[in-house]
Amino acid sequence: MKIIIAPLLLAFTAHLLLAETSTKETLMILDAEWENAVLETNLDIFEQCLHPDFVWIHNHANSTQIGKEAFLERARKKVKNARAKTPNLVLPKGNKLGPLVGSARTQHNVKILLEGNTAVIYGYTFKDYSNYRMKTRNEPERRVYYNFMRTYVRKDGHWQLLSNHTMQIPSDEMQEILAKT
């Protein structure tokens, strides 16, 4: 009996590990899509992936958002204002602004904690500013570093972003962190 149970237990454990790996890969893709959506102010992605009770806490207090609708309303205003201020600039069609806020957002040292229908993803985002508005103002290119932690919940079989906590990290502090990794 022990001989039969051991392979079954091993097979079940392997199945669970594969399922968790697949879920983590899915979450990594979803979170990378979130980063890109923030870069482009992509209203369609925001609409799809945000939980109704979404909360974004940012170290810049005026960037704190509570509720999906409040976040969407702020994003809609941002798109509308940018389109009005830059009528000669070719912007993407549809519900997104395009990468005007920063030319790139890249994630580093991303980790995932997974417990049932809840996932916590944390790591660093590097945001590079070198865009149209900066070039027209003769501003230098620069990189800003953020530490982030996002909580996703699975609802009706789909992962939704429930909360996002973002903290800007001074450049010299980030260089120390990078030197250790």
C-alpha positions in Angstrom: 0.0 0.0 0.0 2.8 2.4 0.9 4.4 1.7 -2.5 1.2 2.8 -4.3 0.6 5.9 -2.2 4.1 7.3 -2.5 4.0 7.7 -6.4 0.5 9.1 -6.2 1.5 11.6 -3.6 4.6 12.5 -5.7 2.4 12.9 -8.9 -0.1 15.1 -7.0 2.7 17.3 -5.6 4.2 17.6 -9.1 0.8 18.6 -10.5 0.4 21.3 -7.8 3.9 22.7 -8.5 3.2 22.8 -12.2 -0.1 24.6 -11.6 1.6 27.1 -9.3 4.4 27.7 -11.9 1.8 28.3 -14.6 -0.1 30.7 -12.3 3.0 32.6 -11.5 4.0 32.9 -15.1 0.5 34.2 -15.9 0.8 36.7 -13.1 4.2 37.9 -14.3 2.7 38.5 -17.8 -0.3 40.3 -16.3 1.9 42.5 -14.1 4.1 43.4 -17.0 0.9 44.3 -18.9 0.0 46.5 -16.0 3.3 48.3 -16.2 2.8 48.9 -19.9 -0.7 50.1 -19.4 0.5 52.7 -16.8 3.1 53.8 -19.3 0.5 54.3 -22.0 -2.4 55.3 -19.8 -4.3 52.4 -21.4 -7.9 52.8 -20.3 -9.0 49.4 -21.8 -6.4 47.5 -19.8 -7.3 49.4 -16.6 -10.9 48.6 -17.1 -10.2 44.9 -17.6 -7.7 44.3 -14.8 -8.7 46.6 -11.9 -10.8 45.2 -9.0 -13.7 47.5 -8.2 -12.1 48.3 -4.8 -8.7 49.0 -6.3 -6.4 51.2 -4.2 -3.1 52.8 -5.3 -0.9 54.2 -2.6 1.9 56.3 -3.8 4.6 58.2 -1.9 3.4 61.3 -3.8 0.1 61.9 -1.8 -1.6 63.5 -4.7 -1.2 60.3 -6.7 -3.1 58.1 -4.2 -6.2 56.7 -5.7 -9.0 54.9 -4.0 -11.5 52.9 -6.1 -11.4 51.7 -9.6 -13.8 54.5 -10.8 -11.7 57.2 -9.2 -8.6 55.8 -10.9 -10.3 55.5 -14.3 -11.7 59.1 -14.0 -8.2 60.5 -13.4 -6.8 58.5 -16.3 -9.6 59.6 -18.6 -8.9 63.3 -17.7 -5.2 62.7 -18.3 -5.9 61.3 -21.8 -8.4 64.1 -22.6 -6.0 66.9 -21.4 -3.0 65.5 -23.3 -5.0 65.3 -26.5 -6.2 68.8 -26.1 -2.8 70.2 -25.2 -1.0 68.5 -28.1 -3.3 68.6 -31.1 -0.4 68.2 -33.6 1.1 65.3 -31.8 0.1 61.9 -33.4 -1.3 59.8 -30.6 -2.5 56.2 -30.7 -6.2 55.7 -31.5 -8.5 54.4 -28.9 -8.5 54.6 -25.2 -4.8 55.2 -24.5 -2.4 58.0 -24.5 0.7 56.3 -25.6 4.1 56.5 -23.9 4.2 60.2 -23.2 4.7 60.1 -19.5 7.9 58.0 -19.8 9.5 56.2 -22.6 10.0 53.0 -20.7 9.0 51.2 -17.5 11.0 48.1 -16.8 10.7 45.7 -13.9 13.6 44.2 -12.0 14.0 41.6 -9.2 10.3 40.7 -9.4 9.1 38.1 -6.9 5.6 36.5 -6.4 4.0 35.2 -3.2 1.0 33.0 -4.1 -1.6 31.9 -1.6 -4.8 30.4 -3.0 -6.7 33.2 -4.8 -4.3 36.0 -3.7 -1.0 36.9 -5.1 1.5 39.5 -4.0 4.0 40.7 -6.6 6.9 43.0 -5.6 10.1 44.3 -7.0 11.5 47.4 -8.6 10.4 49.5 -11.6 12.8 51.7 -13.5 11.0 54.5 -15.3 13.0 56.3 -18.0 11.9 59.8 -18.9 13.0 60.7 -22.4 9.9 61.7 -24.3 8.4 64.3 -26.6 7.4 66.7 -23.9 10.9 66.6 -22.3 12.6 67.1 -25.6 10.5 70.1 -26.5 11.3 71.7 -23.1 15.0 70.8 -23.4 14.9 68.8 -20.2 17.5 66.1 -19.7 16.7 62.5 -19.8 16.5 60.9 -16.4 15.6 57.6 -14.7 13.4 57.3 -11.6 13.3 54.2 -9.4 10.3 52.7 -7.7 9.8 49.9 -5.2 6.4 48.4 -5.8 4.1 45.8 -4.2 0.9 44.8 -5.9 -1.9 42.5 -4.7 -3.9 40.5 -7.2 -7.0 38.5 -6.3 -8.6 35.8 -8.5 -12.3 36.5 -9.0 -14.5 34.4 -11.2 -11.4 32.7 -12.6 -9.7 36.0 -13.6 -6.9 37.9 -11.8 -7.7 41.5 -10.8 -5.4 44.1 -9.4 -6.7 45.0 -5.9 -3.9 47.2 -4.7 -0.7 48.8 -5.8 1.8 50.4 -3.4 4.6 52.4 -5.1 7.5 54.2 -3.4 10.1 56.3 -5.2 13.6 55.4 -4.3 16.5 57.9 -4.4 19.0 57.1 -7.1 21.9 56.7 -4.8 19.9 54.3 -2.6 18.9 52.3 -5.6 22.5 52.0 -6.8 23.4 50.5 -3.4 20.6 48.0 -3.7 21.7 47.1 -7.3 25.3 46.6 -6.1 24.1 44.0 -3.6 22.1 41.9 -6.2 
